[in-house]
């Protein structure tokens, strides 16, 4: 199996679990801005530790602005809007809103000339997206899109657009630098920006009273959903189109259903089986439009 596909599978397993983990630590004991700063600071340290194990790459002066904008859209806006939105919404509604992300990525990529608007890609997105929406709706109990969640869902929607812009903007950098170099600098710019918002919140938090389980959840968010997920996403982005990277988000509800099935909290259903087929067929249609290859790094 192609290594880029394996990386994207891992990313979406990590993110699929994160919906529940993030709700566990918000808004008590941490506010979203405090968590975001811990994510950025942790990723900054980890990426530079990794970067120093290899020759340091020189950044072309013309790429500094692009790196800053990647940090703005991919770290500050993306993380802040997602966690603030999730804090005001529900995991189910947030997951539904995020299904628009691959459509936005394809539109943005086509708009700047990085990808072509092939019919097969649109069919693939619609098939996979339809399967994902069906699975999310199957998990829903009670009222969907509560009026009180409106602002939170709007923030998640803007977050989806922000991360879509990040994927499109960072793609050209993959031709010139390694993923580790790009992410080290992206989080170098991102950490102080998130610190302006997050440090005041952390200063008000009684850290000594926080339970060990909460710290384990924070470690998962910092190491798993930030360091590993960003690294694997960028690794894959170096090898495949941005629209395919984003389309793998449709695996999250399917993977969540499979995990729940093995844990005994979910039963095999026609919806799960059919939606899974739609998702995989859709992703397959998107992959056949491009040559997916592994390149040394």
C-alpha positions, 0 to 999 in steps of 0.5 A, a space after each residue: 500500500 502506498 505510504 502516503 495513503 497509510 499516512 492519511 489513514 493514520 491522520 484521520 484515525 487520530 482526528 476521529 478520536 480527537 472529537 471526544 478527547 477535546 470535549 473531555 478537556 474543554 471548557 474545564 479545566 482548559 479553555 480552547 485558547 489555552 489548549 491551542 497554545 499548548 499544542 503550538 508550543 509542544 509542536 514547536 519544540 518537537 519539530 525543531 528537535 526533529 529538524 536538528 537531527 538533519 541538515 538545516 535547509 536554507 529558506 529562500 527569502 521569497 518563501 518567508 511570507 508564504 510560511 507566515 501565511 501558512 502559519 496564520 491559516 494552518 495554525 492560528 485560525 485553523 486551531 483556534 476556530 476549530 476548538 472554539 467552535 467545538 466548544 460551542 457545538 457538538 462532536 456530531 455537528 462539527 463532524 458534519 460541518 467539516 465534510 465541506 472541507 474537501 470541496 473547498 480544497 478542490 475549489 481553491 486548488 483549481 482557482 490557483 491552478 494547482 489542480 484541474 476540476 475533473 468530473 471524476 474528482 467531483 464524483 469521488 467527493 460526492 460519493 465519499 461525502 455522502 457516505 460520511 454524512 450518512 454515518 454521522 447522521 446515523 449516530 445523531 440522537 435528538 435535534 440536529 443543528 441546535 439553534 444554540 450551536 449556530 455560532 459554534 458551527 459557523 466557527 467550525 465552517 470557517 476553520 474548514 475554509 482556513 485549513 483548506 487555504 493552508 493545504 493549498 498554500 503549503 503545497 508549493 513549499 513541498 517541492 522545495 523543502 522537507 515536511 519537517 523544515 516547513 512545519 518547524 517554521 510554520 510553528 515558529 510563527 504560530 507559537 507566539 500568535 497562539 500565545 497572545 491568546 492562550 497564555 492569559 487563559 493558562 495563567 488563570 488555570 490551577 494546573 496543580 489540581 488537574 487530574 492525570 487523565 486530563 494531562 494524558 488527554 492533553 498529551 494526546 492532543 499535542 503529540 498525536 493530533 498536532 505533531 504526528 497529524 501535521 507531520 503525516 499530513 504534510 508527508 502525504 501532501 508532498 506526494 499527492 494532491 491537496 484535494 485527496 489529502 482533505 478527502 480522507 476526512 471522510 474516513 473519520 466517521 467510518 473509522 469511528 464506527 468500526 472502532 465502536 463496532 469492535 468495542 461493542 458500542 455499535 452494531 453492524 448495519 446496512 448504513 455502515 456497510 453501504 456508507 463504507 463502500 461509498 467512501 472507499 469508491 469515492 476515494 478510489 476515484 479521486 486517486 486514479 486521476 493522479 500518479 501517487 508516488 513515494 519519494 525519498 526525503 
